């Protein structure tokens, strides 16, 4: 990859684990300096033009760890 002054860098790879239309067609890592993120992309077609729509999120592993570490009071609220 050529050297650039890009603020965000990433790569997309075919999603071999796609099991439903809601799963992304491509996924990959995204490096935003000190933040490691995840890119998910879906192949779309509109008016005969093909394009990729995408979202950049926290890595799934990090989301799972945050959910596991959530305080029970945070999950259930004050009523319990």
N, C-alpha and C positions, 0 to 999 in steps of 0.2 A: 504494500500500500504506500503510495507517495506520502511524503511528510507534508503535513498541512498545519494550519493554526486553528483547526476545528475545535470548537468548544465541546461538542458531543460526538462520540465515535461509537459505532456499533456494527453488527453483522447480522444477517438473517440467514437461516437455514431451513430447509423443508422440514415440516413437523411430521415425523414418522409416527407419532402417537395420536394423530387426528382420528377421532372416533365419531364425531358428530359435526354438522355444519357450523355449530357455534364455536368449535375449537378453531384456533388460528391455523392458516395454511403454512405460515412460517413463524419461527420464533428465534430469538437470539439475545446475546448480551448487549448492553449499552453502557458505555463508560462516560460519565459526566464528571470528570475530575476525580474528586474523592467519593463520588456516589456511583455505586454499581446498580444498574437498573435492568429491566427486561423489556424487550420489544416483542410485540405480537402483531402479526399482519394478516389480513384477509384479502384474497383476490376478489375483486369486484368488477362488474361490468355495468355500464350505464350508457345508453344511447350508442351502443356498439363500441364504446371505448373501454378498454381494460385498464384497471389501475389497482393500487394497493391502498387499503385503509389500514391504519395502525394505531396502536396505543402503547404508551410507555408507562410502565408501572414498577413498583417495588418487586424484587424477585419473589417468587412464590414461597420459597423456603423462609424468607424473612417474614412474610405475611403469616405463615403458619406458626412460627415461633412467637410472634406478637400475640396471636390469638390464644396460644397455649399459655402464655404468661399473663393473660388478662386476669384481673382481680374478679372474683365471683360477684362482688357487689357491683362492679362496672357492668357485668353481663346481665344480672338480674334486676338491677335498680334498687332503689331505697325501700320498696314495698316488701322485700323479703328478708 
